[in-house]
Amino acid sequence: DADVTQTPRNRITKTGKRIMLECSQTKGHDRMYWYRQDPGLGLRLIYYSFDVKDINKGEISDGYSVSRQAQAKFSLSLESAIPNQTALYFCATATSGIVDTQYFGPGTRLTVL
Amino acid sequence: RKEVEQDPGPFNVPEGATVAFNCTYSNSASQSFFWYRQDCRKEPKLLMSVYSSGNEDGRFTAQLNRASQYISLLIRDSKLSDSATYLCVASSTGNQFYFGTGTSLTVIP
């Protein structure tokens, strides 16, 4: 079984709709992250969380919100989807430590029409 | 200025060739560095961490030059299976990870 899972894997929605992307992990990591990836722009950080009570904005948080329901779950919401939020979204986890690497989920391909 | 910059390529090399990628980072406080590999439409996966002393893992060698603020990845004896996008990553405190846009490699038979 995958250590980091994301649902849904693909989603097509319409402008103005609210949508939630979910991420679950079985790695026992404290840190969780949401990124989006666009061609030519690389991975950009949306939000990150170091524990259930810790939520931090990343580089491009506008138009997004998150919820850390438990250590293992981190959800990303698009409050009112717009076409330029069409992208590939990745959830990632990491341990706490001096040199900590990230482990990514398989991604969610979101299309906003 | 982007935190991490890479030449996007593409690099097209024949099997068996040696290829090198460079990446520069702008934050001198960056402490941790990584190379990730990403296959088309898949998630990034850690290829190797980069240490000050340099490190090698089979055909892959990573180097860090703090004075010039760049890291490099050398791939020897390229295989068809090495075709992918290689992402350079820097982290200053472990709180946030800054990704380059990636360098595309295609190994040609």
Interface residues (C-beta under 8 A of the other chain):
Chain A: Y33 Y35 G40 L41 G42 L43 R44 L45 Y48 F50 N56 G58 L88 F90 A94 S96 G97 I98 V99 D100 T101 Q102 Y103 F104 G105 P106 G107 R109
Chain B: P8 Q31 S32 F34 R41 K42 E43 P44 K45 L46 S49 L87 S91 G94 N95 Q96 F97 F99 G100 T101 G102
